[in-house]
Amino acid sequence: MGKFKFGVNLWGAENREDWVAKCRRVEALGFDVISVPDHLGPGRNAPFPALTMAAAVTQRPRVGTLVSNMAFYNAALFAREVVTTAKMTGDRLDLGLGSGHMKSEFDDAGLPWIPAKERIEYLAKSLDHLRGHFADEGITPPPLLLAGNSDGVLSLAAREADIAGFAGLRQAPGKPPGTFRLDDAERMDERVAFFRSQANGRDPELNMLVQRVVVADDRRAAAEAWREEVKDQDGLDVDALLETPQLLFGTVAEIVRQLQERRERYGFSYITVFEPMLETFAPVVRELSGQ
């Protein structure tokens, strides 16, 4: 079982100075990875220029996409972006890829919303194109992170990825595309077990993208407040929320124990939080650094 590794998914920045300050703060707090999502919208950074800058103004953290929506891209042009970024970041790049899951972003980009099976097939074909491009350049491909929740993406990750990314979210039945529900702890057991059944003895690192961190003396009250905030009355009850690995509630000591227990149960040793939780989660990083 691997040692803990911690990342933060930075959403954007107002200007160069803001971005530099954020990246250096991540490094100062002891995080291991600076990642950037691939979403459209105001204030969202284009991933590869932002990652190149992040590597230029820090010394230690790796940088990576979490994750690039492969269905947005022409494979040849995307390969050029990745190879250049790998060179410019001094081989500190982790390449995170997914098949895309937000129909609204495809609509905003003027791209067709193709079925999930076809998006996953395109993702698989793009991996071959990327590797061929790196071979042509004579350089080693960066570590590959593949993230998703479906059988198709998890099977591909089990075969191909160095890191498998789990978020524990699924499309809510009967709701518009992009409406998600959290998997409970038992469903996460099933997803991880399915992944391992496809891995044929491979043992990729497992990443969990944590959806919320709340440091509080009363775990139950924190979970109840979160449930009210997101108005998720049709989702998991409070007892289930306290057990699901996508959420962390409690004192720093309690969250440390939760992560240790969930590493033992699921294998999640690489933990990523979102930018708003950077400072909140930092004491946990200090406690678990090197363990």
Secondary structure, 3 states (H helix, E strand, C coil): CCCCEEEEECCCCCCHHHHHHHHHHHHHCCCCEEEECCCCCCCCCCHHHHHHHHHHCCCCCEEEECCEEHHHCCHHHHHHHHHHHHHHCCCCEEEEEECCCCHHHHHHHCCCCCCHHHHHHHHHHHHHHHHHHHHHHCCCCCCEEEECCCHHHHHHHHHHCCEEEECCEEECCCCCCCCEEECCHHHHHHHHHHHHHHCCCCCCEEEEECCEEEECCCHHHHHHHHHHHHCCCCCCCHHHHHHCCCEEEECHHHHHHHHHHHHHHHCEEEEEEEHHHHHHHHHHHHHHCCC
